[in-house]
Amino acid sequence: MTPAGIAEKIGVDPKTVERWITQDRTPYPRHRHAIAALVRESESYLWPNAVTPEKASRLGQNEVIQVYSRRSSVPYEVWRRLIDRAEERIDILAYAGLFLVEQDPGLIDTLRQKAQDGVSVKILLGDPTRPAIERRSVEEGAPGVMAAKIRQVMQYYNRLGDTSDVEVRYHETTLYNSIYRFDDEMLVNMHVLGIPAPHAPVMHLRRLSGGDLFRTYADSFDRVMLSSYTLERTEVAP
């Protein structure tokens, strides 16, 4: 987007936008909000020095739509709505996330159609061959179960084949939270030692310009994405 295009959208002179860029000037709050909404980024990201930590913290509190005491309490309709309304991106970070395909047998077809419509779909699963996965299983009192779930869910995702705009990758990070992002909304499953994910709390977040809570988890997803990798199907086979 050009400076002239931004100026037209927010109702200022193009030279004003050029001064913001070339002279490192900070726009007025009303203009910051309009630009952030236009480019779908937070004010704190675009102008880190313009939003005080106190304000970012207050906005972060307003980013919380709902807190569920356990993932199993999140209504299926919430998942369905978030998936159906996604127009730009669907990001999934989990070890297995098997429940997604179990509660919605048509999910794979939906993801394929979303990708064909131009939605970026990124799925990051735990590498079933790595120690972190078995450690999680042992901590939950079910050795071997997590790796088995990952291999099971891959039978579904393999059906996506080489669908453009769909990436299925693996990671071996210590998973403090599972993250499910749908454009500017997100469900964060907060993991608790010894407690299976369905029984752990979930936060439903909506990104606000200037807030820092949503971005914290979005940045976490991006960091795992950077260190993720692909595996051949034979490498994850039982």
Beta strands, then each sheet from edge to edge (+ up, - down):
strand 1: 64-68
strand 2: 89-93
strand 3: 120-126
strand 4: 166-171
strand 5: 177-182
strand 6: 185-190
strand 7: 202-206
sheet 1: 1+ 7- 6+ 5- 2+ 3+ 4+
end
